[in-house]
Amino acid sequence: MPRQQYPRQLKIATMRELDSGKSVGEVARTYQVSPKRLETWRGEWRARGEQLAFPGHAAQSQAKADGRRIPELERKIGQQAMEIDFLKKVLRRFREQALPIVANGGVGSTKKSGKRGKRRPQ
């Protein structure tokens, strides 16, 4: 038989009832929860406070998802570092090559500039 699970809101409501001065037995009867379970919840409530108490399975599943995502992101970082190194090398080689300086309209400024077009007879 699976273990009984209680919503976080129910746990918080029971703890607020206990904080308001009601007895454990009274709250246990009202919410149909064993007094032993209320004492367990009270320990967590006191140790962590309202904001952090009773994180449930959502916090655990988020931690698992983060655990799977970290190696994926590390691989991506490694790949990008390799790409950056490659591009730096290409840029360095490109800068080292002396480019011919050609002025506008100079001989050989474009492939077609050296060719003379056929003139129509007038």
C-alpha positions as a LaTeX table, in Angstrom:
\begin{tabular}{lrrr}
\hline
Residue & $x$ (\AA) & $y$ (\AA) & $z$ (\AA) \\
\hline
Met1 & 0.00 & 0.00 & 0.00 \\
Pro2 & 1.52 & 3.37 & $-1.01$ \\
Arg3 & 2.37 & 5.91 & 1.64 \\
Gln4 & $-0.17$ & 8.67 & 2.27 \\
Gln5 & 0.84 & 12.03 & 0.82 \\
Tyr6 & $-0.52$ & 15.32 & 2.07 \\
Pro7 & $-0.60$ & 18.62 & 0.20 \\
Arg8 & 1.71 & 21.37 & 1.40 \\
Gln9 & $-1.28$ & 23.67 & 2.00 \\
Leu10 & $-2.80$ & 21.15 & 4.44 \\
Lys11 & 0.46 & 20.88 & 6.36 \\
Ile12 & 0.78 & 24.66 & 6.61 \\
Ala13 & $-2.85$ & 25.00 & 7.70 \\
Thr14 & $-2.36$ & 22.44 & 10.48 \\
Met15 & 0.82 & 24.19 & 11.67 \\
Arg16 & $-0.94$ & 27.55 & 11.79 \\
Glu17 & $-3.72$ & 25.96 & 13.85 \\
Leu18 & $-1.14$ & 24.60 & 16.29 \\
Asp19 & 0.60 & 28.00 & 16.41 \\
Ser20 & $-2.74$ & 29.64 & 17.24 \\
Gly21 & $-2.88$ & 27.60 & 20.46 \\
Lys22 & $-5.02$ & 24.59 & 19.57 \\
Ser23 & $-3.94$ & 21.22 & 20.94 \\
Val24 & $-2.34$ & 18.52 & 18.79 \\
Gly25 & $-5.28$ & 16.19 & 19.46 \\
Glu26 & $-7.84$ & 18.80 & 18.43 \\
Val27 & $-6.01$ & 19.61 & 15.16 \\
Ala28 & $-5.46$ & 15.89 & 14.46 \\
Arg29 & $-9.20$ & 15.21 & 14.78 \\
Thr30 & $-10.17$ & 18.23 & 12.69 \\
Tyr31 & $-7.86$ & 17.34 & 9.79 \\
Gln32 & $-8.03$ & 13.55 & 10.28 \\
Val33 & $-4.27$ & 13.24 & 10.65 \\
Ser34 & $-2.43$ & 11.26 & 13.32 \\
Pro35 & $-0.95$ & 13.23 & 16.22 \\
Lys36 & 2.43 & 11.55 & 15.53 \\
Arg37 & 2.42 & 12.92 & 11.97 \\
Leu38 & 1.57 & 16.40 & 13.27 \\
Glu39 & 4.54 & 16.22 & 15.63 \\
Thr40 & 6.79 & 15.25 & 12.70 \\
Trp41 & 5.48 & 18.18 & 10.64 \\
Arg42 & 5.90 & 20.51 & 13.62 \\
Gly43 & 9.58 & 19.56 & 13.88 \\
Glu44 & 10.16 & 20.44 & 10.22 \\
Trp45 & 8.06 & 23.60 & 10.59 \\
Arg46 & 10.17 & 24.81 & 13.51 \\
Ala47 & 13.47 & 23.84 & 11.89 \\
Arg48 & 12.88 & 25.43 & 8.50 \\
Gly49 & 10.14 & 28.00 & 8.92 \\
Glu50 & 7.06 & 28.52 & 6.76 \\
Gln51 & 8.91 & 29.45 & 3.56 \\
Leu52 & 11.19 & 26.40 & 3.44 \\
Ala53 & 9.12 & 23.76 & 5.23 \\
Phe54 & 7.46 & 20.97 & 3.25 \\
Pro55 & 9.17 & 21.40 & $-0.16$ \\
Gly56 & 7.55 & 18.21 & $-1.51$ \\
His57 & 8.55 & 16.38 & $-4.67$ \\
Ala58 & 8.79 & 19.50 & $-6.84$ \\
Ala59 & 12.07 & 20.50 & $-5.21$ \\
Gln60 & 13.49 & 16.99 & $-5.67$ \\
Ser61 & 12.45 & 16.76 & $-9.31$ \\
Gln62 & 13.97 & 20.19 & $-9.97$ \\
Ala63 & 17.25 & 19.01 & $-8.46$ \\
Lys64 & 17.19 & 15.93 & $-10.72$ \\
Ala65 & 16.49 & 18.09 & $-13.77$ \\
Asp66 & 19.36 & 20.38 & $-12.81$ \\
Gly67 & 21.61 & 17.36 & $-12.40$ \\
Arg68 & 20.84 & 16.24 & $-15.95$ \\
Arg69 & 21.14 & 19.74 & $-17.39$ \\
Ile70 & 24.58 & 20.53 & $-15.95$ \\
Pro71 & 26.54 & 17.96 & $-18.05$ \\
Glu72 & 24.63 & 19.07 & $-21.15$ \\
Leu73 & 25.59 & 22.70 & $-20.54$ \\
Glu74 & 29.20 & 21.75 & $-19.82$ \\
Arg75 & 29.39 & 19.94 & $-23.19$ \\
Lys76 & 27.92 & 22.98 & $-24.91$ \\
Ile77 & 30.48 & 25.27 & $-23.24$ \\
Gly78 & 33.30 & 22.97 & $-24.39$ \\
Gln79 & 31.98 & 22.95 & $-27.96$ \\
Gln80 & 31.68 & 26.74 & $-28.01$ \\
Ala81 & 35.21 & 27.12 & $-26.61$ \\
Met82 & 36.51 & 24.95 & $-29.48$ \\
Glu83 & 34.58 & 27.03 & $-32.02$ \\
Ile84 & 35.97 & 30.26 & $-30.56$ \\
Asp85 & 39.53 & 28.89 & $-30.76$ \\
Phe86 & 38.97 & 27.85 & $-34.37$ \\
Leu87 & 37.61 & 31.27 & $-35.33$ \\
Lys88 & 40.52 & 33.03 & $-33.59$ \\
Lys89 & 42.99 & 30.96 & $-35.62$ \\
Val90 & 41.17 & 31.72 & $-38.86$ \\
Leu91 & 41.08 & 35.41 & $-38.04$ \\
Arg92 & 44.79 & 35.40 & $-37.19$ \\
Arg93 & 45.63 & 33.71 & $-40.51$ \\
Phe94 & 43.40 & 36.12 & $-42.39$ \\
Arg95 & 45.13 & 39.11 & $-40.79$ \\
Glu96 & 48.59 & 37.68 & $-41.53$ \\
Gln97 & 47.89 & 37.44 & $-45.26$ \\
Ala98 & 48.75 & 40.67 & $-47.03$ \\
Leu99 & 45.82 & 41.82 & $-49.08$ \\
Pro100 & 46.61 & 43.55 & $-52.37$ \\
Ile101 & 45.70 & 47.21 & $-52.24$ \\
Val102 & 43.83 & 48.31 & $-55.32$ \\
Ala103 & 42.46 & 51.79 & $-55.79$ \\
Asn104 & 39.08 & 52.43 & $-57.31$ \\
Gly105 & 39.17 & 52.03 & $-61.04$ \\
Gly106 & 42.65 & 50.59 & $-60.99$ \\
Val107 & 43.66 & 47.78 & $-63.24$ \\
Gly108 & 42.27 & 44.50 & $-62.00$ \\
Ser109 & 39.97 & 46.00 & $-59.38$ \\
Thr110 & 37.32 & 43.50 & $-60.45$ \\
Lys111 & 37.28 & 40.53 & $-62.73$ \\
Lys112 & 35.36 & 42.29 & $-65.44$ \\
Ser113 & 37.20 & 45.62 & $-65.28$ \\
Gly114 & 40.05 & 44.33 & $-67.43$ \\
Lys115 & 37.73 & 43.26 & $-70.22$ \\
Arg116 & 36.59 & 45.76 & $-72.76$ \\
Gly117 & 33.01 & 45.47 & $-73.86$ \\
Lys118 & 32.18 & 45.35 & $-77.55$ \\
Arg119 & 31.28 & 48.73 & $-78.84$ \\
Arg120 & 28.51 & 49.09 & $-81.28$ \\
Pro121 & 29.43 & 50.74 & $-84.50$ \\
Gln122 & 27.93 & 54.17 & $-84.78$ \\
\hline
\end{tabular}
